[in-house]
Amino acid sequence: MTTPPKPDPSSSAWADRPVTAARSGLLALLAFVPLAALLGQLLAGRDGLVGALLGCTVPAAVLLLTWGAAELGARRSATAFAGVMLVSYLVKIVAVGLVLVTIRDLGDADQTALGLAAITGLMVALLVEARVITSTRAPYVEP
């Protein structure tokens, strides 16, 4: 009786899933930016436009860090990947804090548009990422 060969994690569907999810989230955010800018302009004028564009930097920072962590950890074991993602969450908290501190005192930005763009951008990107991850077929355990 022969045993089946152990699958290579670097070529499995799970290795590509986090990277694909992060890319999809970034693409969704890129599609959201013009809409946020238009709504900010229509509702609050130039200050709303500036606020919406600055608000989109928050989800962009989070998603770029997610993408980097996914690229770094995707070809490693599940335990190493979990460690990379845990560290990336801590880095994201610090990065979001720094971005918010940097952009909060800009006088030309409408704070409401900034906040709504940041929250909505994060929600759109995270929903797309979740959809990509849940729709990917991959084994739950490694043989």
Secondary structure, 3 states (H helix, E strand, C coil): CCCCCCCCHHHCHHHHHHHHHHHHHHHHHHHHHHHHHHHHHHHHHHHHHHHHHHHCHHHHHHHHHHHHHHHHHCCCCHHHHHHHHHHHHHHHHHHHHHHHHHHCCCCCCCHHHHHHHHHHHHHHHHHHHHHHHHHCCCCCCCC
